[in-house]
Amino acid sequence: MTQPLRVAIVGCGIIAFNHVSAISRIPDLALTALVDVDAASANSLADYLDGQGETRPQTYGSLTDALAAGGIGLVVICTPSGLHVSLAEEALAAGCHVIIEKPLDVALPRARRIAELAAAAEERGLVVSVISQHRFDPASVVVHDAAIKGELGRLTSGIASIAWWRGQDYYDLADWRGTWELDGGGAAMNQGVHTIDLLLWMFGEPVDVSARTATLAHDRIEVEDTLVATITFASGALAVIHATTAAFPNVGTRLQVHGSKGSAVIEEDQLLFFSSSASDQQGNQAATVVPAEELRGNPRALDSFVVGHARQYEDVVAAIRDARPPLVRVTDALLALAVVRALYLSATLGRTVTIAEVLDGSLDDVEVRTGTRP
């Protein structure tokens, strides 16, 4: 890469601001195009960048138009979840590298399709990654590496708790929010998928889940705002998943990993507790967010959310440069999506659901539903 890779962002809603903040700090990337069917959204984001002293990108009403203008090397997809796969397919067909904001999609058939396309694209030298920025948090890396090396012994149990608050205005902000068609689910799909992904990253192959859902604190949404579940892993380990957007005022996220020789607790992306067979210290080992200036010497501050995106962008750039797969691949995102789908199916069917029957498509025709306000 002798010149910065030209980037197009498709979908200029709230999450796109995190992407532009991360991209602006990566010298090997140049944001040159913003795409949105709503011209006002694209122009608003372009105005924001202009006000930050960045080069104002061109705006387009469709990805087709942006690609036709030429020069795009990386397409970043930030649209509503139900539109991810069709856009990724178009970008890959044009020979572009692709980053997809989580989740991969809302439907397993489409997600399987993009997994097939991504595998073929990798053979052509293209990089396809799905945002899972918390895999790059120092705390997550410490715990994952300890688990993989056996320093926590045999992993026995885990707890993933995402206790967030989203007011009614959050769901009322856009018509697609809180819908099955485009949002794909509620607290588990949109707020919990990152922590569920970390659980999979650390514990390995999931076997089955059993879940209950409810909609307790919000109106005019089709999806759940509260979910509780158990998950069994191939190793025999058991874990609990708790995801809600009905925990006022916003309690936060906590991941616990327990093993026969050690345990770890990550809270709000920080390592709150760590004890392992390889450590002399027990408890309160800190793994803090890397300061922004350590990202290629850029002194501008990054908040803890954007810095994870920036780390993942660094990995994608390195994967393109070194002709290797990215650390987060489409297959990883497909598995996380399958687990979330299994949670919803379990709550709908009232039984334990295996991940295999979700991945093989045998339950594709089941219409999921959430619990309702009593």
N, C-alpha and C positions, 0 to 999 in steps of 0.2 A: 504494500500500500504506500505509494509515493505521494498520493494526494488524499485529502480527507474524503471519506466516503459520504456521498450525498444521501440524505435521509428524508423520507416523506413520512409524516404522521397522518394516519387516517382516523378521524374521530377526534374532535377538538373539545370534548367535555372536560370535567374536573380532573380526571386522571392524567389527561394529556399534559397538564401543567407540570406534573412530576417528571414526565418524560422529557419535556423540553429543558427543564432545569438540570436534569442529569446529562442530557446530550451536550448542552452548552459547555460542560466541563470536561468533555472528552476531545482532545485535539484532533484525533483521527476521524471525527465525525463532523459533518456540516449539515444543519437542518435547512433544507432549501424549499420544502413544500409542505403545506398544510391542506388537508382534504376533509371536507364535511359537506353533507347535503344542505346543511343550514349555513348559509354564507355568513350570517352574523356571528356564529360560533367561531368559524375559521378566522374572520377578521378580528374578533376580540382577542384571540390568542396571538395573532400577528401583531396587534397593537401592543399587547403586553410585552412581547419580545422587543419590539421597537423601543418601548419605554425603558427596557433594561439595558439598552445600548447594544443589543444583538442585531445582526443583519436580518431585515424583515424577509421572511419566506414568501414565496408565491402562494396564492390560495387557489384551490380548485374545488369544483362541486362533485367530482368523482375521482376514484383512483385511476380509472381508464384515462381521464384527461391528464392527470399528473404523469402517468407513465408515458403517454404520447408525447409529452413535452421533452422527454429524454433525460438521461443522466442520472436517474435514481438508482442507487445501489442497495439501499436498505429500506424496507417498508416496515413501519411500526403500526400495529393495528390496535386501536384504542376505542373501537366502536362498541355498542351494546353487544353482549356476549353472543347472542344468537346470530350475529352477522360475521363472526370471526373467520369461519372456515372458507366461505366464498371469496372473501377478500384475500386471504392467504393463498388460495388457489390461483387467483389472478396474478398476484405478485410473483409467485414461483414460476408461473408460465412465462412471465416477462424476464426471468433470469435474475430476480432480486433475492437477496438475503431477507429473512423475515423474523421479526419479533412480534409475538402475540401477547397482549395483556391477558392476565388470568381472568376467568378460567379459559381453558382451550376452546370450549364451545358449550352449549347447553344440551346438545343432543349427541348421544354416543355414535349413531351412524355417521354423522358428519365428522365427529372427532376421529373415528376410525379412518375415514377417508383422508383427512389431513395427515394422519400418521403415515399412511401409505405414500402420500405425495411427498412428505418430508423425507422419508427413507430414500425415495427415488432422487429427490433434490440433493441429498447429501452425496450420493454417488456422482452427481454432476459438480460437486464442489461448493454447493450452497449451504449456508448455515441457517437453521431454523431453531428458534428458542422460544420458550414461553416464560413470561415473567414469574419468577419465584424468588424474589429478591432476598427473602429471609434465609435462604440457603447460604447466602454470602455474609450474613451477620457473623462477626467473630465468635459470639457465644454459641451460635448454632454449629459452627465449624468445630469448635472445641469439643462439644458433646458428640457430634457425629463421628469425629475421628477417634475419640475414646471408645465409642461403641463398636466401631468397625475393628479396632485393634484388640478388642476383648478386655479393655481396661476396666469396664464396668461389669465384667463377668458375663453370666448369662442374663440377658435382658428379660425381666419378669413382668413389668407392668409400666403403664404410662397414663398420663392425664393431659389432655389437650382442652383447655378452657378458654373460650373467646367470649368474654362478657362485656359486650359493647352496648352503647345506647345510640339509637338513631330515632330522632323525632319524626312525627308524622310529616313534617315539611320535607324531610329527606326523600320519602317515597312520593310525595306530591310534586317534587321538583321536575320530574320527567315522566311522561306517560308510560314508558317502557319499564320503569322501576317497579319491582314487586309483581312482575308478570312471569308466568312460566315460559312464554314464547321467546322473550328477549333477555330476561334476567336469569332465567333458568333455575330459580330457587331463591331462598332467602338467606338467613343467617349462616347456614352451612356452606352454601355455594359461594356467596360473595364476601362474607366476612371471615368464615372459618376455613376456606380452602387452603390458605397459606399454612396455617398451623397443622391442618390435617396432612398437608404435603410434608412438613417437617417430621411428623410422626412416622410417615411411611419411609422417609429418608433414613431415619434412625433405626426403625424396627424391622424393615424389610418387607417381604411379601405378605399382603393382607389376604386372609382367607374368607372371613364372613363378618357381617355386621347385624346388629339388632337395634332398632331405633324407634323413638317416639317423637312426634312433632306437635307444635301448637302455634296458634296465632293469638296472642294474648294482649298486646299493648298497642296494636295499630289497626287502622281501618283502611278499607279500599285497596287492600293488597291480596293477591292470590296465594302468596307463599308464606312460609313459616317465619316467625320471629324468634322461635325458641325450639331447640333440638337437643335431645340427650340420647346417647347411644353407647354401645359397647362394640369393640372390634377385636377379633382374634387374628393372630399372625401365624404364619407357617412354623415359626420357632416354638409356638405354644404360648408366647407372651400375650397378655391381655391388656387392653387400654380402654379408657373412657373418653368420649368426645362430648363436649358441652359447647354449644354455640348459640348465642342470643344477641339480638339487637334491642332487647327489652330490659337491660340492666342499667337503670339510671343511677348516677349521671354518666358513667362510663368506667367500669371497673378495670378493664384491660385484658391482656392476654397472658396466659401462663402455660408453660409446657414442662411437665415433669417426666423424667426418664429414670427408671429404677432397675437395678440389676443386682446380682448376687455378690458383686464386689465393689459396687459404687452406685451413686445416684447423682442426678443433676437437676437443677431447677432453673429454667429461663423465664424471666418475667419482663415483659415489655422490651424484648430483644437484648436484655442484659443477663449475664450469668449470675444469678442470685446465690446459688449453692452448687458446689462441685466437690465430689469426693470419689476417688478411684484408686485402684491398686497401684497405679503408677505415680500418684501424687503424694507428696509429703504433707501438703496443706489439706485441711478439711473445712469446707464452708467458706462462703464469702470470697471466693476467688473471682476477681473481676475480669471480665472480657468486654471492654467498652467499645463503643463505636469509634472507628478510626476517624481522626479529625479530617475535616474536608481538605486541608492543605496537603495531606498525604496522597490525595488523588492527583497524581502527576503535577504536584507542586502548585496547584491552584489555590490561592488564599481565600477565595470566596466561601462563605459558610454554607454547609449543607445540613438540613435537618435530618433526623435519624431515619425518616421514611425515604427521602430522596437519595440518601447515600447508598441505600441498598440497591436502588435502580442503577445508580452510577457504577457500582461494583459489577452488576450483571452486564451492563453495557461494556465495561472493560473486558469482561470475559468473552463476550461476543466478538469484539474487535480482535482479541487475541486468537480466537478460533478461526476467524476469517484469515488473519495474517499467517497463522501457522498451519492452515489446512487441516484442522482437527474438529471433532464435534464439540459443541458448547457443553458446559457443565450441566445445564438444564436442557433436556431434549424433549421433543414432543411426546415420546413414550412415557416420560415421567409425568407430564401433565395429563396424559390419557388415563394413567392409573389413578391419579388423584380425582379426576372427574368420575371415573368408574366407582370409586368409593363413595363420593357424594351422591351419585345416582343410586347406589345400593342403599344408602341411608334413607332416601326418599321412598324407594320401593319397599323397604322393610316397614316403614311407618304406614304405608298405604296398604300393604298386604297383611300386616299383622303377624309377620313371621321373620325368622332369620333369613337373610339373603346372602348367597355366596358371591364373591367377586367374579368367579369364573362364569356364572350364568349371566352376569351383567356384561362382561367382556365379549362373550360369544354371541350376544344378540338375542338370546332366547326370551328376554323380558322387554325387548324394545317396544312392544305394542302396549305395554301396561301404562295407563295414564296415571301419573302420580298425583297425589293431593296431600295437603297438609292438614294438621289438626285445626279446628276452628275455635273461636272464642266461646267459652261455655256460657 
